[in-house]
Every structure is written in structure tokens, then in C-alpha cells.
Amino acid sequence: MKTTPRATSAEFTKTEDFTQGMKLEYDGMFGHVNFIGQEYITLTLCNPNKTDRTRDVNLLVHPWNWNKLKIVPVLELVEHP
């Protein structure tokens, strides 16, 4: 059975609230934090070629939209015999 993780609300007010690789949802789009700057962060939504990062699809999120970000919990798959 495939499940979709439920995003949880969090309050992001400063750049220290983010870590690179953090899984987030923004307005129905899922990605991970790629860049953290004072003016914005970027979420990588898609990276089709792991060796060529120039093809990554990134979403730029300004601080006034950080209140729309939600944390996506990472689920571990456990195989049962």
C-alpha cells in the first residue's frame, strides 16, 4: 500500500530554521531545500539527471511566503518477511 505523507505546519521566520535537504511542501509542490539565503530559499522539485545539476527544477521562495511552507515527514519502508 502506498501512502502519502501528511505535511505538518511549522513556523519559518529566519534562515536558521532551514537545513539543506529538508523535505518541504509549498502550495501542493514537494521538494527539498537546496539553497538557503537571506533573500530567499530554493526547493528542488525535480532533478532528472543526478550528474548534471544544471537541469534541476528549483522553486524560489521569498521570506514573505515562508509561512506557506510545511515540513514533510520522511517515511521509512520496512519489509516484513
N, C-alpha and C positions, 0 to 999 in steps of 0.2 A: 504494500500500500504506500502510495506517495503522499506525503503531507507537505503543506506549505507553511513555513514558519510564520508565526504571528509577530509582527513588529511591535516593539514597545516604545512608548514615548520617553523622551529624555530631554533635559534642558541643556542646550549647547549655547554658551554665551561667550566663550573665549577659545582661542586656538588650542590651548592646553587640554580642552575637553575631547580632542580628537587624537587618534593614533593611526598611523599608516597601516592599511589593511583592514581597518574596522569595517564591518558589514553594515550598511545603512540603506534605508528606503527613503526616497524623496518623491512624493506625488505619484506613487504607484510604480516607480522605477527602482530597481535594486542594483547596488554596486558596492564597491569597496573604496575607501579613502585612498587616494593616490598622492595628492599634493595638499599640503597644509600651509597656507599663507595668511598674512594679516588681512588682505583684501578679499580672499575667497578660499574655498577648498575645492578640490575636484574629486568626483566619484567616477571611477572607471566602470562603465556599464558593460563593456564588451571588449575583449582583447582576442581577436580571432587568430592572431599569429604570435605565439609566445616569444619568438626570437626577433620579431620586428615590432617594437613598441610604437612605431610611428602610425600604426593602423589602429591603435586603441581608440575607443569611443569614450570620451570623457564629458561629464556634465559639470559645469562650473556653478557653484552655489555660493552666493554672497551672504555675508553675516545677517542681513535683514531677513533672509529666508531660512536660517538655521533652525528656527522654531518649527519648520515643517519636516525636519529630519527625524527619523525613528530608527532605533537600533534593531537589527535583525539578529536574533539568536542563531548560533550555528548548531545544527543538529548533527549528532554523530550517528552513523548507521552501525548497528550491531547485528552480526549474523548469528542466528540461532541454529544449532545442529538439528 
